Amino acid sequence: MKKVLAILLASLVLLTACASKGNNVPNTGGKTAEATPAAAKEITVWAWDKVFNIGAMERAKAAYDAKNPNSGLKINIVENAQADIIQKLNAGLNAGTTKSLPTIVLIEDYRAQSFLQAYPDSFFELTNVIKPTDFADYKIGPTSVNGKQYGVPFDSGVAGLFVRKDYLEQAGYKVEDLQDIDWKKLIEIGKAVKAKTGKQLLTQDPNDLGLIRMMIQSAGSWYLKEDGKTPNLAGNAALKEAAETYKEIMKADIVKATSDWSQFVGAFNSGDVATIPTGNWITASVKKEASQSGKWAVVPFPKLTNNPKSVHASNLGGSSWYVMNVDGKEAAADFLKQTFGSDVDLYQKLVTEIGAIGTLKAAASGPAYTQADEFFGGQKVIADFAKWTEQIPKVNYGLHTYAIEDILVVQMQNYLKGADIDKVLSDAQAQAETQVK
């Protein structure tokens, strides 16, 4: 018996000695080392656009690693086309399996609610991870459900009106004349520019309703009612005026028609149009034509003429980060909290290096946001976009943005060909109520 006890005691001493070496745990000066939520975890991120979104995530990874050199967190960033991400998410979630899904996924704001509401148990709640009030108000609608936060808001699609100063001056206008205008005034300016310079006011793809989106959101309206499900087409005053304005623009012979991205960019890089009403993300494409440096400025987005709710701020595009309810979710949430959820310095790099304007309010006070841009004649363009971001009306993009636009694209062509606008919107409403569930 004594021999057995001696063996047991020796074994205990040996185990204690091994444990005291900490299995490679660093010396903490006598204090117990606490494991972080990210300790010894591996997460996978899905996003599209190698330069913009993937580039942003790569910089976030570098920032996180610098802050947490011993976290043990391995971050795998995988590039997928946006359409592929949507298909893979739907396939996996419909099948009830998460084995092939990422830990973090980027989802466009227009599509977010369709995932959050269709698969409510598949996303990890982030209400206690980030502070929604730290971000632009308009981004909270797409990223939350019933007061619960699921997304970490990322980039702003805040819109502005990019203008060629030289063309305006030839037509008798200055940039100051466009600081507080509505669409009626812009059409008038467009006609004057066309008469004096031969240049078109803007470019437009007849199958792209981005201009309509920006117009209606400037008035706090959308294709769907506040529930995000019920079509809101017939009787929608903002949509009716936007459609009428769109037709007036198209009929004024001040539009250069395009059909794809390269033609769109080519139209302003070649100097064929005087303005670009769109999201801030076009800035990098504008600046690619170095010979036009000093010729451009950015002014606030025009208001709808007859809608008192319309403001000089709107949005086109934008996306946010989501954590799937899978293994590693706590580590993923902590990663997002420390990066896109709070890191002001990271956002300065995103603006400077890839042109991504974030929606974290605190980032707007950083040096990159307040820097003058010589391409735009010394204008503090990023500061202006950041200011307009906080003014964007909050709307519920809901579940069916693209499904309804498929209907509206056809109906808008009917309207341009002479159909009555009230009938066009009534027909669109009936189609939407039948097709959108």
C-alpha positions as CSV (number, residue, x, y, z in Angstrom):
1,M,0.0,0.0,0.0
2,K,2.8,2.4,0.9
3,K,4.4,1.6,-2.4
4,V,1.2,2.4,-4.3
5,L,0.8,5.7,-2.4
6,A,4.4,6.6,-3.2
7,I,3.8,6.1,-6.9
8,L,0.6,8.1,-6.8
9,L,2.3,10.9,-5.0
10,A,5.2,11.0,-7.5
11,S,2.7,11.1,-10.4
12,L,0.9,14.0,-8.8
13,V,4.1,15.9,-8.3
14,L,5.1,15.3,-12.0
15,L,1.7,16.5,-13.2
16,T,1.8,19.6,-11.1
17,A,5.3,20.4,-12.4
18,C,4.1,20.0,-16.0
19,A,1.1,22.2,-15.4
20,S,3.3,24.8,-13.8
21,K,5.2,25.2,-17.0
22,G,1.9,26.5,-18.4
23,N,2.0,24.4,-21.7
24,N,3.7,27.4,-23.4
25,V,1.5,30.0,-21.6
26,P,3.7,33.1,-21.2
27,N,4.9,34.3,-17.8
28,T,2.4,36.7,-16.4
29,G,4.3,37.9,-13.4
30,G,2.3,35.7,-11.0
31,K,-1.1,36.7,-12.4
32,T,-3.4,34.3,-14.1
33,A,-3.6,34.7,-17.8
34,E,-7.1,35.2,-19.1
35,A,-8.1,33.7,-22.4
36,T,-9.6,36.2,-24.9
37,P,-12.8,35.3,-26.8
38,A,-10.6,34.9,-29.9
39,A,-8.1,32.5,-28.3
40,A,-7.1,29.4,-30.4
41,K,-9.9,30.0,-32.9
42,E,-10.0,30.0,-36.7
43,I,-12.6,32.1,-38.6
44,T,-13.4,32.4,-42.3
45,V,-14.6,35.6,-44.0
46,W,-16.5,35.8,-47.2
47,A,-16.6,39.1,-49.3
48,W,-16.5,40.3,-52.8
49,D,-14.4,43.0,-54.6
50,K,-10.7,42.3,-54.1
51,V,-9.6,46.0,-53.9
52,F,-12.5,47.4,-51.9
53,N,-14.1,44.9,-49.5
54,I,-11.4,42.3,-49.4
55,G,-8.8,45.1,-49.1
56,A,-10.7,46.5,-46.2
57,M,-10.9,43.2,-44.4
58,E,-7.2,42.6,-45.0
59,R,-6.4,45.9,-43.3
60,A,-8.8,45.0,-40.4
61,K,-6.9,41.7,-40.0
62,A,-3.6,43.5,-39.8
63,A,-5.0,46.0,-37.3
64,Y,-6.4,43.2,-35.1
65,D,-3.1,41.2,-35.3
66,A,-1.2,44.3,-34.2
67,K,-3.4,44.7,-31.2
68,N,-3.5,41.0,-30.3
69,P,-0.2,39.4,-31.3
70,N,-0.9,36.4,-29.0
71,S,-4.6,35.9,-29.7
72,G,-4.1,32.7,-31.7
73,L,-6.9,33.8,-34.0
74,K,-6.4,32.7,-37.6
75,I,-8.4,34.7,-40.1
76,N,-9.0,33.2,-43.5
77,I,-10.3,35.8,-46.1
78,V,-12.0,34.3,-49.1
79,E,-13.0,36.2,-52.2
80,N,-16.3,35.3,-53.8
81,A,-18.5,37.1,-56.3
82,Q,-21.5,38.7,-54.6
83,A,-23.9,36.5,-56.6
84,D,-22.0,33.4,-55.5
85,I,-22.2,34.5,-51.8
86,I,-25.9,34.9,-52.1
87,Q,-26.3,31.5,-53.7
88,K,-24.1,29.7,-51.3
89,L,-25.8,31.3,-48.2
90,N,-29.2,30.4,-49.5
91,A,-28.2,26.9,-50.4
92,G,-26.6,26.2,-47.0
93,L,-29.3,27.9,-44.9
94,N,-32.1,26.3,-46.9
95,A,-30.5,22.9,-46.3
96,G,-30.2,23.6,-42.6
97,T,-26.5,23.1,-42.6
98,T,-23.8,25.6,-41.7
99,K,-20.8,23.3,-42.3
100,S,-19.8,25.0,-45.6
101,L,-20.6,28.6,-44.4
102,P,-18.2,31.3,-43.2
103,T,-17.9,32.8,-39.8
104,I,-18.2,36.3,-41.1
105,V,-20.0,37.3,-44.3
106,L,-20.5,40.6,-46.1
107,I,-24.0,41.3,-47.2
108,E,-25.3,44.3,-49.2
109,D,-27.7,46.4,-47.2
110,Y,-30.4,46.0,-49.8
111,R,-30.4,42.2,-49.3
112,A,-29.7,42.0,-45.6
113,Q,-33.3,41.8,-44.3
114,S,-34.1,39.0,-46.7
115,F,-31.5,36.8,-44.9
116,L,-32.1,38.1,-41.3
117,Q,-35.8,37.6,-41.5
118,A,-35.8,34.3,-43.4
119,Y,-33.1,32.7,-41.2
120,P,-33.4,34.4,-37.8
121,D,-31.5,31.7,-35.9
122,S,-28.6,31.6,-38.3
123,F,-27.0,35.0,-37.4
124,F,-25.2,35.8,-34.2
125,E,-26.7,38.8,-32.3
126,L,-24.3,41.7,-31.8
127,T,-26.4,44.0,-29.7
128,N,-24.0,43.8,-26.8
129,V,-20.9,43.7,-29.0
130,I,-21.2,47.1,-30.7
131,K,-23.1,50.3,-30.0
132,P,-25.6,50.9,-32.9
133,T,-25.7,54.6,-31.9
134,D,-22.0,54.8,-32.8
135,F,-22.9,54.4,-36.5
136,A,-24.9,56.5,-39.0
137,D,-28.6,56.1,-38.2
138,Y,-29.7,55.0,-41.7
139,K,-27.4,51.9,-41.5
140,I,-29.2,50.5,-38.4
141,G,-32.5,49.7,-40.2
142,P,-30.9,47.2,-42.7
143,T,-28.7,45.6,-40.0
144,S,-31.2,45.0,-37.2
145,V,-34.5,43.2,-36.6
146,N,-36.9,44.0,-33.8
147,G,-34.4,46.1,-32.0
148,K,-31.7,43.5,-32.1
149,Q,-28.5,44.3,-33.9
150,Y,-27.0,41.6,-36.2
151,G,-24.7,43.5,-38.5
152,V,-21.6,45.7,-38.0
153,P,-22.3,48.6,-40.4
154,F,-19.4,49.1,-42.9
155,D,-19.2,51.5,-45.8
156,S,-21.4,54.4,-46.7
157,G,-23.0,54.7,-50.1
158,V,-23.7,58.4,-49.4
159,A,-24.5,60.1,-52.6
160,G,-23.3,63.4,-54.0
161,L,-23.4,65.3,-57.2
162,F,-20.0,65.3,-58.9
163,V,-19.7,68.3,-61.2
164,R,-17.3,69.6,-63.9
165,K,-16.5,73.2,-62.8
166,D,-15.2,74.2,-66.2
167,Y,-18.4,73.1,-68.0
168,L,-20.5,74.9,-65.4
169,E,-18.5,78.1,-65.8
170,Q,-18.9,78.0,-69.6
171,A,-22.6,77.9,-69.1
172,G,-22.6,80.8,-66.7
173,Y,-22.7,78.9,-63.4
174,K,-20.4,78.5,-60.4
175,V,-20.1,75.6,-57.9
176,E,-21.7,77.9,-55.3
177,D,-24.9,78.0,-57.4
178,L,-25.4,74.2,-56.9
179,Q,-25.1,74.0,-53.2
180,D,-28.9,74.1,-52.6
181,I,-30.7,73.0,-55.7
182,D,-33.6,70.7,-56.6
183,W,-33.9,68.5,-59.7
184,K,-35.9,71.1,-61.6
185,K,-33.0,73.5,-61.3
186,L,-30.4,70.9,-62.2
187,I,-32.3,70.0,-65.4
188,E,-32.3,73.8,-66.3
189,I,-28.5,73.9,-65.7
190,G,-28.1,70.7,-67.8
191,K,-29.9,72.3,-70.7
192,A,-27.7,75.4,-70.5
193,V,-24.5,73.3,-70.3
194,K,-25.6,71.3,-73.3
195,A,-26.3,74.5,-75.3
196,K,-23.0,76.1,-74.4
197,T,-20.6,73.1,-74.4
198,G,-22.4,70.3,-76.3
199,K,-21.8,68.1,-73.2
200,Q,-24.6,66.0,-71.7
201,L,-25.7,66.5,-68.1
202,L,-25.3,62.9,-67.0
203,T,-25.2,59.3,-68.1
204,Q,-27.9,56.8,-67.6
205,D,-28.5,53.1,-68.2
206,P,-32.3,52.7,-68.9
207,N,-32.3,49.4,-67.0
208,D,-30.6,50.8,-63.9
209,L,-32.9,52.6,-61.4
210,G,-30.2,53.7,-59.1
211,L,-31.2,57.4,-59.7
212,I,-34.8,56.6,-58.7
213,R,-33.5,54.9,-55.5
214,M,-31.5,57.9,-54.5
215,M,-34.4,60.3,-55.2
216,I,-36.9,58.5,-53.1
217,Q,-34.6,57.8,-50.2
218,S,-33.8,61.6,-50.1
219,A,-37.4,61.9,-49.1
220,G,-37.4,59.1,-46.6
221,S,-39.4,56.8,-48.8
222,W,-38.8,53.3,-50.3
223,Y,-40.4,50.7,-52.6
224,L,-41.8,49.0,-49.5
225,K,-43.7,50.3,-46.5
226,E,-42.2,50.5,-43.0
227,D,-42.8,46.8,-42.4
228,G,-40.2,46.1,-45.1
229,K,-42.6,43.6,-46.8
230,T,-45.7,45.4,-48.2
231,P,-45.2,47.0,-51.7
232,N,-45.4,50.8,-51.6
233,L,-45.7,51.9,-55.2
234,A,-49.2,53.2,-56.0
235,G,-49.8,56.3,-54.0
236,N,-46.2,56.8,-53.1
237,A,-45.7,60.5,-53.7
238,A,-41.9,60.4,-53.6
239,L,-41.8,57.6,-56.1
240,K,-44.3,59.3,-58.4
241,E,-42.3,62.6,-58.4
242,A,-39.0,60.6,-58.9
243,A,-40.5,58.9,-61.9
244,E,-41.7,62.2,-63.3
245,T,-38.3,63.8,-62.8
246,Y,-36.6,60.8,-64.4
247,K,-38.8,61.1,-67.4
248,E,-38.2,64.9,-67.6
249,I,-34.4,64.2,-67.6
250,M,-34.6,61.6,-70.2
251,K,-36.8,63.7,-72.5
252,A,-34.7,66.8,-72.2
253,D,-32.0,65.4,-74.4
254,I,-29.3,65.9,-71.8
255,V,-28.5,62.2,-71.1
256,K,-25.8,60.0,-72.5
257,A,-27.2,56.5,-72.6
258,T,-24.9,53.6,-71.4
259,S,-25.4,49.9,-70.9
260,D,-22.6,48.7,-68.7
261,W,-20.0,49.8,-66.1
262,S,-17.2,50.5,-68.6
263,Q,-19.4,52.8,-70.6
264,F,-20.5,54.6,-67.4
265,V,-17.0,55.3,-66.3
266,G,-15.9,56.1,-69.8
267,A,-18.5,58.8,-70.2
268,F,-17.0,61.0,-67.4
269,N,-13.4,60.0,-67.9
270,S,-13.6,61.1,-71.5
271,G,-15.3,64.4,-70.6
272,D,-18.6,63.6,-72.2
273,V,-20.8,64.5,-69.2
274,A,-21.0,67.4,-66.8
275,T,-22.2,65.7,-63.7
276,I,-22.3,62.3,-61.9
277,P,-25.1,61.9,-59.4
278,T,-24.1,58.8,-57.5
279,G,-22.5,57.2,-54.5
280,N,-19.1,58.3,-53.1
281,W,-17.6,55.0,-54.2
282,I,-17.2,56.5,-57.7
283,T,-14.5,58.9,-56.4
284,A,-11.6,56.6,-57.2
285,S,-12.9,56.1,-60.8
286,V,-13.2,59.8,-61.3
287,K,-9.7,60.4,-60.0
288,K,-8.2,57.8,-62.4
289,E,-8.3,60.4,-65.1
290,A,-5.4,62.5,-63.8
291,S,-5.7,65.0,-66.6
292,Q,-9.0,66.2,-65.1
293,S,-7.5,67.1,-61.7
294,G,-8.8,70.5,-60.5
295,K,-11.8,70.4,-62.8
296,W,-14.2,68.5,-60.5
297,A,-16.1,69.4,-57.4
298,V,-18.7,67.6,-55.3
299,V,-21.9,69.3,-54.2
300,P,-24.9,68.1,-52.1
301,F,-27.4,65.7,-53.8
302,P,-30.4,67.6,-55.3
303,K,-33.7,67.5,-53.6
304,L,-37.0,66.5,-55.1
305,T,-38.8,69.7,-56.1
306,N,-42.2,69.2,-54.6
307,N,-41.6,66.9,-51.7
308,P,-41.1,68.8,-48.4
309,K,-39.5,65.8,-46.8
310,S,-36.7,65.6,-49.4
311,V,-33.2,66.6,-48.2
312,H,-29.8,67.0,-49.7
313,A,-28.6,63.6,-48.7
314,S,-29.2,60.1,-50.0
315,N,-27.5,56.7,-50.4
316,L,-26.7,54.2,-53.2
317,G,-25.2,50.9,-52.2
318,G,-23.3,50.0,-49.1
319,S,-22.9,46.8,-47.1
320,S,-22.3,45.4,-43.6
321,W,-20.5,42.5,-41.8
322,Y,-22.5,39.7,-40.2
323,V,-21.4,36.8,-37.9
324,M,-23.0,33.4,-38.6
325,N,-24.2,31.4,-35.7
326,V,-21.4,28.8,-36.1
327,D,-18.3,27.7,-34.2
328,G,-16.0,30.6,-33.7
329,K,-18.8,33.2,-33.6
330,E,-17.6,34.7,-30.3
331,A,-14.1,35.1,-31.7
332,A,-15.5,36.6,-34.9
333,A,-17.7,39.1,-32.9
334,D,-14.7,40.2,-30.9
335,F,-12.6,40.7,-34.1
336,L,-15.3,42.9,-35.6
337,K,-15.8,44.8,-32.3
338,Q,-12.1,45.7,-32.2
339,T,-11.9,46.6,-35.9
340,F,-14.9,47.8,-37.9
341,G,-16.8,48.4,-34.7
342,S,-14.5,50.9,-33.0
343,D,-11.1,51.4,-34.7
344,V,-10.9,55.0,-35.8
345,D,-7.4,54.6,-37.1
346,L,-8.4,51.7,-39.3
347,Y,-11.0,53.9,-40.9
348,Q,-8.4,56.5,-41.7
349,K,-6.4,53.8,-43.6
350,L,-9.6,52.7,-45.4
351,V,-10.3,56.2,-46.7
352,T,-6.7,56.9,-47.7
353,E,-5.7,53.5,-49.2
354,I,-8.9,52.2,-50.8
355,G,-11.4,55.1,-50.7
356,A,-13.9,53.4,-48.4
357,I,-15.9,55.9,-46.3
358,G,-17.1,54.1,-43.2
359,T,-20.2,54.8,-41.2
360,L,-18.6,54.9,-37.7
361,K,-19.4,58.4,-36.6
362,A,-16.1,58.8,-34.6
363,A,-14.1,58.2,-37.8
364,A,-15.2,61.5,-39.3
365,S,-13.0,63.4,-36.9
366,G,-9.8,61.6,-38.0
367,P,-7.2,63.4,-40.1
368,A,-7.9,61.4,-43.4
369,Y,-11.5,62.6,-43.3
370,T,-10.6,66.3,-42.9
371,Q,-7.8,66.4,-45.5
372,A,-8.1,68.6,-48.6
373,D,-8.1,66.8,-51.9
374,E,-6.2,68.6,-54.6
375,F,-7.9,66.7,-57.4
376,F,-11.1,68.4,-56.3
377,G,-9.5,71.8,-56.1
378,G,-8.6,71.5,-52.4
379,Q,-12.2,70.6,-51.4
380,K,-12.4,68.5,-48.2
381,V,-14.5,65.9,-50.1
382,I,-14.4,63.1,-47.5
383,A,-15.5,65.5,-44.7
384,D,-18.5,66.6,-46.9
385,F,-19.4,63.0,-47.6
386,A,-19.1,62.1,-43.9
387,K,-21.4,65.1,-43.0
388,W,-24.0,64.1,-45.6
389,T,-23.8,60.5,-44.3
390,E,-25.3,61.5,-41.0
391,Q,-28.2,63.3,-42.8
392,I,-29.3,60.3,-44.9
393,P,-33.0,59.5,-44.2
394,K,-33.5,56.2,-42.6
395,V,-35.7,53.8,-44.6
396,N,-36.4,50.1,-44.4
397,Y,-35.0,48.4,-47.5
398,G,-36.9,45.3,-46.5
399,L,-37.0,42.0,-48.3
400,H,-37.7,42.8,-52.0
401,T,-35.7,45.7,-53.4
402,Y,-34.5,43.9,-56.5
403,A,-37.7,41.9,-57.1
404,I,-39.6,45.2,-57.2
405,E,-37.1,46.9,-59.4
406,D,-37.4,44.1,-61.9
407,I,-41.1,45.1,-62.1
408,L,-40.4,48.8,-62.2
409,V,-37.8,48.7,-64.9
410,V,-40.5,47.4,-67.3
411,Q,-43.1,49.7,-66.1
412,M,-40.8,52.7,-66.3
413,Q,-40.3,52.0,-70.0
414,N,-44.1,52.0,-70.4
415,Y,-44.2,55.3,-68.7
416,L,-41.4,56.8,-70.9
417,K,-43.4,55.6,-74.0
418,G,-46.5,57.5,-72.9
419,A,-48.4,55.5,-70.3
420,D,-50.0,57.4,-67.4
421,I,-47.8,57.5,-64.3
422,D,-50.6,56.7,-61.9
423,K,-51.6,53.7,-64.0
424,V,-48.0,52.6,-64.3
425,L,-47.5,52.6,-60.5
426,S,-50.9,51.0,-59.9
427,D,-50.0,48.2,-62.3
428,A,-46.6,47.8,-60.7
429,Q,-48.3,47.6,-57.3
430,A,-50.6,44.9,-58.5
431,Q,-47.7,42.9,-59.9
432,A,-45.7,43.3,-56.8
433,E,-48.5,42.2,-54.5
434,T,-48.9,39.0,-56.7
435,Q,-45.2,38.2,-57.2
436,V,-43.6,39.4,-53.9
437,K,-44.4,37.3,-50.8
